[in-house]
Amino acid sequence: MKVLMVGATGADAGAVLPELVERGAHVRALVRDERRAEDALARGAAETALGDLNDPASLRAALALTGDRLSYGTFELCAPGMVDRVEMAAIASEEPGRPVHAEVTPLEEWAARMPEGPERDGLVRMMRHYDTHGFPGGNSLVLSAVLGREPRTLRGCFRELAQAS
Ligand SMILES: NC(=O)c1ccc[n+]([C@@H]2O[C@H](COP(=O)([O-])OP(=O)(O)OC[C@H]3O[C@@H](n4cnc5c(N)ncnc54)[C@H](OP(=O)(O)O)[C@@H]3O)[C@@H](O)[C@H]2O)c1
């Protein structure tokens, strides 16, 4: 399947690219700047397309001849089950058999260690949201539809990581 990948050069999103290639996808990486194309190709992209999410016209060209099942979709990708930080630490302890403890750092204390600016403001808002509503997720319906199978659980991922290390 031919897919257009957004964020192929990203620190976190870029880690998805080799995984897609390993699963047999032909990846066309969207890059905003030709100079970033090398980065995407080095991660395994078969080709690159120049485009910017802020310029819809450039995306139409980039999307041409890609698989259409997921085109124009925005997906919230969640594993099944809701966990808080304490439960996540418990799972991370049990599977590799190494103790991991969750501790509360007051938000203001944590924020004071970051430089002032929009990144800090955004992260503080995100952490407040988590404190009030818990981590997002819990419903794997979208991920099941995208993958065509049930997604792995958080515990399953920790188990795989423990076995691989
Ligand atoms: N839910 C979670 O737990 C979680 C965890 C980590 C990350 N994330 C999210 O995942 C996303 C990617 O994270 P990341 O760490 O890979 O970010 P990153 O390192 O900042 O990379 C951002 C990527 O998006 C591309 N990009 C930025 N603006 C674009 C635009 N207007 N048009 C097209 N491409 C654009 C960048 O291209 P250039 O190379 O041209 O800059 C780069 O490839 C972010 O939204 C982040 O918040 C979520």
The ligand as an ORCA input file, in Angstrom:
! r2SCAN-3c Opt
* xyz 0 1
  N       0.185     11.426     22.332
  C       1.459     11.355     22.694
  O       1.789     10.769     23.681
  C       2.505     12.012     21.843
  C       3.834     11.749     22.085
  C       4.801     12.350     21.269
  C       4.391     13.197     20.238
  N       3.072     13.436     20.053
  C       2.602     14.314     18.965
  O       3.027     13.726     17.730
  C       3.299     14.759     16.794
  C       4.723     14.561     16.230
  O       5.667     14.610     17.310
  P       7.219     14.758     17.031
  O       7.917     14.625     18.336
  O       7.604     13.836     15.929
  O       7.299     16.313     16.581
  P       8.510     17.119     15.921
  O       9.811     16.489     16.195
  O       8.288     18.551     16.292
  O       8.236     16.949     14.352
  C       7.125     17.540     13.744
  C       6.986     16.957     12.348
  O       5.842     17.533     11.707
  C       6.297     18.212     10.525
  N       5.484     19.420     10.365
  C       5.380     20.461     11.228
  N       4.563     21.392     10.720
  C       4.157     20.943      9.513
  C       3.330     21.473      8.496
  N       2.738     22.666      8.595
  N       3.132     20.734      7.371
  C       3.715     19.525      7.235
  N       4.515     18.953      8.164
  C       4.751     19.669      9.290
  C       7.748     18.528     10.777
  O       8.420     18.735      9.545
  P       9.807     19.542      9.424
  O      10.880     18.492      9.405
  O       9.686     20.278      8.158
  O       9.896     20.453     10.632
  C       8.194     17.259     11.486
  O       8.355     16.178     10.582
  C       3.139     16.088     17.549
  O       1.849     16.597     17.256
  C       3.258     15.686     19.001
  O       2.537     16.580     19.838
  C       2.121     12.837     20.829
*
